Amino acid sequence: MRVLRLILAGLVAVAAVAAVLFTAVVVVFTGLAAYVMQLFQRRPGPVQSGPPLAPNRQPAMRTDDAIDVVTTKVPDKPAKH
């Protein structure tokens, strides 16, 4: 009975190793196929995301509308009450 359990555990381990190796081979071949397809694929031209801007158009935000930030020094030790 002990030998049978040992043989079964070995078979399960071998099946797990084979499954992992098969998965690794599938991943490698899928990556290679994608790489080869990318090599032979035509490169698309640049894609415009919207209509071209007119040359005399003003930018959306003026530089004088920037927010001024003021910082205050905070003491390191908390105040005692």
Phi, psi and omega in degrees: 000320180294320180293319179297318178294322178293318178295318179296319178295321177296319179294321177295319179295318178295320178295321179294317178296318180295321179295318179294317178296318178299317178297319179296319179295318179297317180296317180296314181292326176295317177296318178296318178297318178296321179295316179294320177296323179293326179294322185265359182276143178289146178276126178287156177288174179295140182262129176270134184274350181191185179291149180292146180281144176290147183293336182262012183280140179281151176295159185293325182239132176280152183286338180277000177267011182293150181272130176276134181249129179242131180252153179236132179288130180254130181294149182291322181265139179293151179289143179269141181259000000 
